[in-house]
Each structure stands twice: as structure tokens, then as C-alpha cells.
Amino acid sequence: MRVLGIPCFLDRIIQQCFKQVIEPIAGAQLYNQSYGFSPLRSAHHDMARVQFLINQASMHYVVDIDILGFFDNVNHTLNQQND
């Protein structure tokens, strides 16, 4: 590692090799409605899909969920008591 945690050239090459192998495998398991981590998709595609559903499919609700910090608040002792 270099200063500020920037990977060196060899680390970047290794990361890219892993990405090229893993991305098609993981990407095949994503839902068609998944826009967050899908290659070649963005928030603009998500908004276009929402607009289509509102106009064409008579859907009226949009739910946006942000789970930032959710797992920090989960009671982990609950599962240990049941074991």
C-alpha cells in the first residue's frame, strides 16, 4: 500500500483480474430490478423504470430503503440464546 491506502500497480492489476472473473458470476444472480450495483445501470435507469411503472402499470407507491447503520443496531445476542 502507498500513502492514503491507494493500492500499488500490481494490486490494481490483481483486483481487476478478480473483478473480471467474479462480476459475470455475481451479475447473473442480480434481479432485473436491481440498479444499485449492476454494471451499465444507474439511478437514471431506476428513475426511468419508476416513471414507466407509474404511467403504464398504474402503480402509485415508491419505496426507498436505506439500511445504513442497520446492522450496527441488530441484537446479535438473540441468535446466540437460541443455539
C-alpha positions in Angstrom: 0.0 0.0 0.0 1.0 3.5 -0.7 0.2 6.6 1.3 -3.6 7.1 1.8 -4.3 3.4 1.2 -4.0 3.7 -2.6 -3.2 0.3 -3.9 0.0 -0.1 -5.9 0.0 -1.0 -9.6 0.3 -4.8 -9.0 -2.5 -4.7 -6.5 -4.7 -2.9 -9.0 -4.0 -5.5 -11.7 -4.9 -8.3 -9.3 -8.1 -6.6 -8.3 -9.1 -6.1 -11.9 -8.4 -9.8 -12.6 -10.7 -10.8 -9.8 -13.4 -8.3 -10.9 -13.4 -9.7 -14.4 -13.9 -13.2 -13.1 -16.4 -12.5 -10.3 -18.6 -9.8 -11.9 -20.3 -12.0 -14.5 -21.0 -14.7 -11.9 -22.5 -12.3 -9.4 -24.2 -10.2 -12.1 -26.2 -13.2 -13.3 -27.7 -13.5 -9.8 -29.0 -9.9 -9.6 -32.6 -9.1 -10.0 -33.7 -7.3 -13.2 -34.9 -4.6 -10.8 -31.5 -4.2 -9.1 -29.9 -0.9 -10.2 -27.6 -0.2 -7.2 -24.6 -2.4 -8.1 -25.3 -3.5 -11.6 -22.8 -2.7 -14.3 -24.1 -0.3 -17.0 -27.0 0.8 -14.8 -27.5 4.0 -12.8 -30.0 6.0 -10.8 -31.3 7.4 -14.1 -32.3 3.9 -15.2 -34.0 3.4 -11.9 -36.0 6.7 -12.2 -37.0 5.8 -15.8 -38.3 2.5 -14.6 -40.3 4.1 -11.8 -41.8 6.6 -14.2 -42.7 3.8 -16.6 -44.5 1.9 -13.8 -46.3 5.0 -12.6 -47.6 5.7 -16.1 -48.2 2.3 -17.6 -48.8 -0.2 -14.7 -51.0 2.0 -12.5 -48.6 1.7 -9.6 -48.7 4.6 -7.1 -46.1 4.0 -4.5 -42.3 4.1 -4.5 -40.4 2.7 -1.5 -36.8 3.7 -1.0 -34.9 2.0 1.8 -31.6 3.0 3.2 -30.1 0.4 5.6 -27.0 2.5 6.5 -26.2 1.5 10.1 -28.9 -1.1 10.3 -26.6 -3.9 11.2 -25.0 -1.8 13.9 -28.3 -1.9 15.8 -29.2 -5.6 15.4 -29.3 -7.5 18.7 -26.7 -10.2 18.0 -27.2 -11.9 21.3 -30.7 -13.0 20.3 -29.4 -15.7 17.9 -26.8 -17.0 20.4 -29.6 -17.6 23.0 -31.5 -19.9 20.6 -28.4 -22.1 19.8 
